[in-house]
Amino acid sequence: MPITPIPYGRQDIDSADVEAVAAVLRSDWLTQGPMVPRFEAAIAAYCGSRYGVACTSGTAALHLACLALGLKAGDRLWTTPITFAASANCALYCGAQVNFVDIDPITLNICPAKLEAKLEQAAKDNALPRILVAVHFAGYSCDMEAIGKLAQHYGIKLIEDACHALGGRYQGAPIGNCRYSDIAVFSFHPVKPITTGEGGMAVCNEPELAERMALFRSHGIVRDPEHLHHPDTGAWYYEQHELGFNYRMTDLQAALGLSQMARLDPFTARRREKALYYQAALKDSSLTLPPDAAWVDSAGHLYVVQVPEPGWRRPLFDDLRQKGILVNVHYLPVYRHPYYARLGFTRGYCPDAEYYYERALTLPLYPGLTTEQQDYVVHHIQAGLAQASMCRTQHL
Ligand SMILES: *Cc1c(COP(=O)(O)O)cnc(C)c1O
């Protein structure tokens, strides 16, 4: 039994991180100071995109992205069912409708072929979405070239939900460069590739989009005299031009994020290394493992396996939890949440997503995970699988 439970993911904080936050606490600016633009510039530079707009969470970044792209009541947004609910909720915040495109059973990302077929039908029905949210599940990029071509062909805006994927690469370039998309969003929740406690960022290449997102981030209020309707009123004067929000990141958070960025590449390297350790240790088991090739470019956010039969998952999950291994399941298809069922979605809507969900299990993976901990996890998985297969033999 490990002395402390092994979580499925966790932050890695060092003394430089602590000092960076403490320095802000001693400064004049706890929020709206110099650290936020510095953090924005660092993320944008890392990704190879032109602009970064920091905000309070990945969820807020998705909302800002939808607002900047003009999503409104009567519009449609499509995404994958195998994601955190926020990828879909952002549409509902704007009064738009959500729909889901099934996954590719190998990559677990939205399937370009199914997307193409659904778009073709939607074009006939005059029901095309305004926005597609492509989620890089577990840190492995979607086929952005194929998706980007479809989006362009049908005139659809493309948001990359890269909340799992900071540090990952696609076609040899960092995820988040927005080569095929309008906006990419990141989350800095403690289990994500880097953390600011809570926090998020949207990156893009179009100055108008960055400006719109910054406007909605701070109440829709304008202060720049050049953009005021009545610029000569006085130095105190500002105007609200849109119904925005307070989605501002604090300087404490930005300082932590900036300090974490210095270690992003080593974090990613360690995640990939540990994923490959699982791959080797579990290759002869009855589990379906992620493809080996995924670990070249993946950000390595989640290590997800699939048990051979749905009935094996619950006992294995309970057994591992009992052993202090805090395995998890990512995710219940979004449309199966009771809230979405109320919107009319029914079980079985995306069969490949459901097949995956019934078997999915997320093993612990994070930069500080030790080899001893991984051996402990592997040992108990193998024992659990042996037990499950024995039970099956008895049933036969
Ligand atoms: C974490 C996450 C979000 C939301 O990010 P928060 O910072 O927690 O709001 C959105 N989409 C995906 C895929 C996520 O994993």
Boltz pocket constraint, residues with backbone or C-beta under 6 A from the ligand:
constraints:
  - pocket:
      binder: B
      contacts: [[A, 56], [A, 57], [A, 58], [A, 59], [A, 60], [A, 83], [A, 84], [A, 86], [A, 87], [A, 135], [A, 161], [A, 163], [A, 164], [A, 186], [A, 187], [A, 188], [A, 189], [A, 198], [A, 199], [A, 200]]
      max_distance: 6.0
